[in-house]
Amino acid sequence: MTTYGPGVALIVVDLQNDFATPRGSLYVRGGEEIVDAVNAQVAEAEAAGSPVFWTQDWHPEVTPHFVTSGGVWPPHCVAGTAGAEFHAGARVTGEVVRKGADGADGYSGFSVRDPESGARTSTVLGERLAAAGCRQVVVVGLAGDYCVKETALDARRLGLDVIVPLELTRFVNLQPGDDERTVAELRAAGVQVDAPPRVPSDVIS
């Protein structure tokens, strides 16, 4: 996959209860299966001196992001709720970058988008990586066809080398084949993607 060390960072995307536990409001099937392997990556990165960043969906109760207010998704990861907390098994060390606050769409760890105006605002993640001298990032977590994908694509737009190890993500597959289309899109953008996803997944309502 990669060798951690100077210039390389690990980004763990949204490994939260609403995505990674079967009772979560937007459960991604198999999300809990990656927790131990992600923890191993965190330990490896830390041992090599690589920074680790965790993104965290952190929505208000009312937001155009939710279907209850005209959006697409069921309410999830509402700030301060159990669903917004990281999976109990996750070894969360390093800086946490929250996204989706103030009603914004928070797919990428690097930026959020106003769902009404479309205006984008950067998070602190890009600045932190630049300050740490990072040239390459490894992006893992949930979900592969949404927040992992958008984080990886934004990293490429910033000129970073990006690796997405698919054994360390799972896919929503809202439409059949979204996982395959995501892999193709990432590769077309220059993201290094390894083997196809081993376990297709979908949203369980």
C-alpha positions as CSV (number, residue, x, y, z in Angstrom):
1,M,0.0,0.0,0.0
2,T,2.4,2.7,1.2
3,T,5.2,3.4,3.5
4,Y,4.4,5.9,6.1
5,G,7.0,8.5,7.2
6,P,7.8,12.1,6.5
7,G,5.6,13.7,3.9
8,V,2.8,11.1,4.2
9,A,-0.4,11.5,6.2
10,L,-3.3,9.2,7.0
11,I,-6.9,10.6,6.7
12,V,-9.6,8.5,8.3
13,V,-13.0,9.6,7.0
14,D,-16.2,9.5,9.1
15,L,-15.8,6.3,11.0
16,Q,-18.9,7.2,13.0
17,N,-21.7,5.3,14.6
18,D,-24.4,6.3,12.2
19,F,-22.3,4.9,9.3
20,A,-20.3,2.1,10.9
21,T,-22.8,0.4,13.2
22,P,-25.8,-1.7,12.1
23,R,-28.3,0.5,14.1
24,G,-26.9,3.7,12.6
25,S,-29.3,5.9,10.7
26,L,-27.2,5.7,7.5
27,Y,-25.5,2.4,8.1
28,V,-23.0,1.4,5.4
29,R,-23.1,-2.4,5.3
30,G,-19.8,-3.8,6.5
31,G,-18.6,-0.5,7.8
32,E,-17.8,-2.0,11.2
33,E,-15.6,-4.6,9.5
34,I,-12.9,-2.1,8.7
35,V,-12.4,-0.7,12.2
36,D,-9.6,-3.0,13.3
37,A,-7.7,-2.7,10.0
38,V,-8.0,1.1,10.2
39,N,-6.6,1.0,13.8
40,A,-3.7,-0.9,12.5
41,Q,-3.0,1.8,9.9
42,V,-3.3,4.4,12.5
43,A,-0.7,2.6,14.6
44,E,1.6,2.1,11.6
45,A,1.4,5.8,10.6
46,E,2.0,7.0,14.2
47,A,5.0,4.7,14.6
48,A,6.5,6.2,11.4
49,G,5.9,9.8,12.5
50,S,3.1,10.4,10.0
51,P,0.2,12.7,11.0
52,V,-3.2,11.2,11.3
53,F,-6.4,13.2,10.7
54,W,-10.0,12.1,11.4
55,T,-12.9,13.7,9.7
56,Q,-16.2,13.8,11.5
57,D,-19.7,14.6,10.1
58,W,-21.2,17.1,12.5
59,H,-24.6,18.3,11.3
60,P,-27.2,20.5,13.0
61,E,-30.6,19.1,13.6
62,V,-32.1,21.1,10.8
63,T,-30.2,21.3,7.5
64,P,-31.0,21.2,3.8
65,H,-28.6,18.2,3.7
66,F,-31.4,16.1,5.3
67,V,-34.5,14.7,3.5
68,T,-36.6,16.2,6.3
69,S,-35.6,19.7,5.0
70,G,-35.6,19.0,1.3
71,G,-32.3,17.1,1.0
72,V,-31.3,13.6,0.1
73,W,-30.2,11.8,3.2
74,P,-32.0,10.8,6.4
75,P,-30.9,12.7,9.5
76,H,-27.5,11.4,10.6
77,C,-24.4,12.4,12.6
78,V,-26.3,15.2,14.4
79,A,-23.9,17.2,16.5
80,G,-23.7,15.9,20.1
81,T,-25.6,12.7,19.5
82,A,-24.4,9.1,19.8
83,G,-24.7,8.7,16.1
84,A,-22.1,11.4,15.5
85,E,-19.6,9.8,17.8
86,F,-16.8,7.7,16.5
87,H,-17.2,4.0,16.4
88,A,-16.4,2.7,19.9
89,G,-13.7,0.4,18.6
90,A,-11.9,3.2,16.7
91,R,-8.6,4.3,18.1
92,V,-9.0,8.0,17.5
93,T,-5.7,9.9,17.8
94,G,-4.5,12.9,16.0
95,E,-6.6,15.9,14.9
96,V,-10.3,15.7,14.3
97,V,-11.7,17.9,11.4
98,R,-15.4,18.4,11.7
99,K,-17.5,19.0,8.6
100,G,-21.2,19.6,7.8
101,A,-21.7,22.1,10.6
102,D,-23.9,25.2,10.0
103,G,-26.1,23.3,7.5
104,A,-23.3,22.7,4.9
105,D,-22.9,19.6,2.9
106,G,-19.7,18.0,4.2
107,Y,-18.7,15.3,1.8
108,S,-15.0,16.2,1.5
109,G,-12.7,16.6,4.5
110,F,-11.1,19.5,2.7
111,S,-14.2,21.7,2.0
112,V,-17.9,22.1,2.7
113,R,-20.6,23.3,0.3
114,D,-23.6,25.5,1.0
115,P,-26.5,23.3,-0.3
116,E,-28.5,26.3,-1.4
117,S,-25.9,28.7,-2.9
118,G,-23.3,26.1,-3.9
119,A,-20.5,28.2,-2.3
120,R,-17.6,26.3,-1.0
121,T,-15.6,26.9,2.2
122,S,-12.3,25.2,3.0
123,T,-11.8,23.3,6.3
124,V,-8.4,23.4,8.1
125,L,-7.3,20.1,6.6
126,G,-5.4,21.5,3.6
127,E,-3.6,23.9,5.8
128,R,-2.6,21.3,8.3
129,L,-1.2,19.0,5.6
130,A,0.7,21.8,4.1
131,A,2.1,22.8,7.4
132,A,3.2,19.2,8.0
133,G,4.9,19.1,4.6
134,C,2.7,16.3,3.4
135,R,2.9,15.3,-0.3
136,Q,1.0,12.1,-0.1
137,V,-2.2,11.0,1.8
138,V,-3.8,7.7,2.4
139,V,-7.6,8.0,2.6
140,V,-9.7,5.3,4.4
141,G,-13.1,5.2,6.0
142,L,-16.7,5.7,5.0
143,A,-18.3,5.8,2.6
144,G,-16.2,5.0,-0.5
145,D,-18.6,6.4,-3.0
146,Y,-19.2,9.6,-1.1
147,C,-17.0,11.2,1.5
148,V,-13.9,9.0,0.9
149,K,-14.2,9.8,-2.9
150,E,-14.7,13.5,-2.4
151,T,-11.8,13.8,0.1
152,A,-9.5,11.9,-2.3
153,L,-10.5,14.0,-5.3
154,D,-10.0,17.3,-3.3
155,A,-6.6,16.0,-2.3
156,R,-5.7,15.5,-5.9
157,R,-6.9,19.0,-6.8
158,L,-4.4,20.3,-4.2
159,G,-1.6,18.4,-6.0
160,L,-1.2,15.6,-3.5
161,D,-0.5,12.0,-4.3
162,V,-3.4,10.0,-3.1
163,I,-3.9,6.3,-2.2
164,V,-7.3,4.7,-1.4
165,P,-6.9,1.1,-0.2
166,L,-10.3,-0.3,-0.9
167,E,-10.0,-3.0,1.7
168,L,-10.3,-0.1,4.2
169,T,-13.5,1.4,2.9
170,R,-17.1,0.2,2.2
171,F,-19.6,1.6,-0.3
172,V,-23.2,2.8,-0.1
173,N,-24.1,1.7,-3.6
174,L,-27.2,3.8,-3.6
175,Q,-27.4,2.9,-7.3
176,P,-26.0,-0.5,-8.4
177,G,-22.5,-0.2,-9.7
178,D,-21.7,3.0,-7.8
179,D,-18.6,1.3,-6.3
180,E,-17.2,0.5,-9.8
181,R,-18.0,4.0,-11.1
182,T,-16.2,5.5,-8.1
183,V,-13.1,3.4,-8.6
184,A,-13.0,4.5,-12.3
185,E,-13.5,8.1,-11.4
186,L,-10.7,8.0,-8.8
187,R,-8.3,6.3,-11.1
188,A,-9.1,8.8,-13.9
189,A,-8.1,11.6,-11.4
190,G,-4.8,10.0,-10.7
191,V,-5.7,8.3,-7.4
192,Q,-3.8,5.1,-6.7
193,V,-6.6,2.5,-6.1
194,D,-5.8,-1.1,-5.2
195,A,-8.0,-4.2,-5.6
196,P,-11.8,-3.9,-6.2
197,P,-14.0,-3.8,-3.0
198,R,-14.3,-7.3,-1.5
199,V,-17.8,-6.8,0.0
200,P,-20.4,-4.6,-1.9
201,S,-22.6,-2.8,0.5
202,D,-25.7,-0.6,0.5
203,V,-27.7,1.6,2.8
204,I,-29.9,-0.4,5.1
205,S,-33.1,1.5,5.9
